[in-house]
Amino acid sequence: MTPAKQGNSPARVLFASLIGTTIEFFDFYIYATAAVLVFPKLFFPAGDPATATLQSLATFALAFFARPIGSAVFGHFGDRVGRKATLVAALLTMGLSTVAIGLLPTYTSIGLVAPALLALCRFGQGLGLGGEWGGAVLLATENAPPGKRAWYGMFPQLGAPLGFFLATGIFLLLTEVMNDAQFFAWGWRIPFVGSAVLVFIGLWIRLRLTETPDFQRVLDREERVRLPMLTVLGRHPRALLAGTFGALATFVLFYLMTVFALSWGTSQLGYTREQFLWLQMVGVVCFALTIPLSALYADRVGARRAMMLATVAILAFGLAFAPLFVAGSAWSTLLFLSLGLALMGLTYGPVGTILAEMFPASVRYTGASLAFNLAGIFGASLAPYIATWLAGRYGLASVGLYLVAASVLTLLALWAVRPARDA
């Protein structure tokens, strides 16, 4: 890949890739937090709290099934029209869906229409994120100078901890400044409606970009394919399969450490919402710190090797899952969250780079996005639901074994990874 051409300065490229994914993940995580803390009480029929939580987590999972559709739609235009215009459209889709959630009436106002509308907006969030991630990674990696592809590729990945930090921080702030009655009456809507401000900032930055050098070269050589999705499925099935399962443990780990841990910690281990969110905030700092470390290491030894080593560590963490995540010990829980999210940073830093390397530039937007978001379906969409069911029936050790199994599949897939010839 070639250095950025004049008009796309490194600072602008990296900030545009970072700000976009920060906004996207902020929108995504405020839903994840609300799916545990708010939606079971406001958008589903009164009854068994555990059943309402599972129903809410089911709408959370819906976005992951929308993401591959977003990969196909936005990937098609990203590989046909260009990275810049497609990234703008993906950000708008995600942002409008998030603001709409903050304006929805609840179950007490319109009955079953409320969860139906919530599910529709959640689908829109997934659609937008399905097109966002791949474009942001390509914006960074396709502008990277030689020897710094992993370093550039980790900037959009930093959007995940930053978005989570902002999302958790705003919920903590709301907890401090209002009581539960105010929070459930209208306070929970503030993060969703307020995300419109971030979306406008992201759009302003991205509209000032020029096209990436790699895609411009595809245009100059007339290498665009008519149907990128069919080309990926027909000519690059091995790369798609290896990329999907190569990111599996990454997704399983993250949603166990965030959504499942928050739900289990506040329902079974006796933590208040505020207490557990503060513990998670410390863990997210560890997540953010290990992403650049993993990128530096990946540029030295290769993204594939860096991810394999991180996955071995995740496997070992799965075996220690239950002994660390126990009631009555805030220090043990803090260690559990810090270790788990630090490992998340080690695997998440190079994952964008390795997926981008697996597909030629003519179908890279579609291929990398589809692999990443299929991994989301298999690794994240049902992870909180499955983990809640396993923990309730077989105990927390079974959740750790679930993570171990995902790690084994990821190691096998990474062993099979082969870079594309023009990567």
C-alpha positions, 0 to 999 in steps of 0.5 A: 500500500502506498503513502497518502497522496497530497490532500489526505494528510496523515493527521486528517486520515487518522483523525477521520478514521478514529472519530468515525468509529468512536461515534459509531461505537458510542452509539452502539454501546449506549444501546448495549448499556441500556439493553441491560439497565433500561429497556427490560423495564420500559419496552417489554411487558411487566413480569419476570425480570430475567425474561425481560432482560433476555428479550432485551438482549435479543434486540441487542443481538439483532444488530449483529444480523444486520451488520453483514447486510450493511457490509454487502450494501455499503461494501458494494458502493465502497468498492464501486463508488469510493471509500469517502462517500460510503463512509458518510452514508454509513455514519448517517445511517447509524446516527439517525437510527440512534437518535430515533431510539431516544425519541421512541415511546415506551411500552406503557404508551403504545404497547407491543409497537414499542419493542417492534420500533426499538428492534427496527432502530436497532437493525438500522444501527447494525446496518450502519456499523456494518458499513462503517468499520470496514471503510474506516479501517481501509481509510487508515490502512490504504493511506499507510506508509510502508512498515506502518500498516498495523499502526495506522490500522489501529486508529479506527480500533481505538474508537471502540474503547473511546466510544465505550468510555464515552458511553459508560461515562455519560451513564455514570454522569446521569446516575450522579445528577438524577434519581432513578425516577428521573433517569427512567422517565427521560434521562436515559434518552439524553445519550441517544439524542445527544449523539446527533452532535457527534454525528455532525462532527464526524460528517464535517471531518469526513466530507473534507477527505479525498479518495484513498490511493489504493482505490484511486489506483483501482479506478485508474486501472479499471479494476472495479468488479460489477458485483463485489459480493459475488466476487468475494463469495466466488473467488475468495471463500477461503479468505472470508471463512478464515477472516470470519473465524479469525475474529471470533474470539475477539468478539466473544471476549469483548461482549462477555467482558461488557454486556454479560459482565454488566448484567451478571455483576448487577443481578447476581454479584450484588454490585450497583449499576454505578459500582460496576460501571466504574470498574468497567471504566478502569478495564476500558482504560486497559483496553485502550492502552494495549491497542497501540502496543499490539499495533507496534508489535504487529508491525514488527512480527506481523499481524497474524502472529500478533493475533495468534499470541493474543488468542493463546492468552485469551484461551488461558484467561477463559480457564480463569474466568470463574475464579476471578469473577466472584461475589464479595471481592471488588479487587478480584472483579477489577482484576478480571475486567482489567485482564480481560479488556487488556487482552481484548486490546491485544487482539483488537489492535491488529484484527483490522489490518489482518482482515484488510490484507486478506482481500485485493483492493477491488473487493477489500471493502466488501470482503473485510467488512463481511468477514468482520461482521459475520464474526460479529454474528457468530461471536457477539450477537448471541454471546451475552444470551448464551453466556447468561443461559450457561451461567444460570444453568452450569455456572460461570466456569461454563462461560469460561469454557465457551471462551476457550472453545472460541479461542481454539476456533480462532487459532485454527482460522488464523493458522489458515490466513493468507494475505492477498497478492496486492495487499 
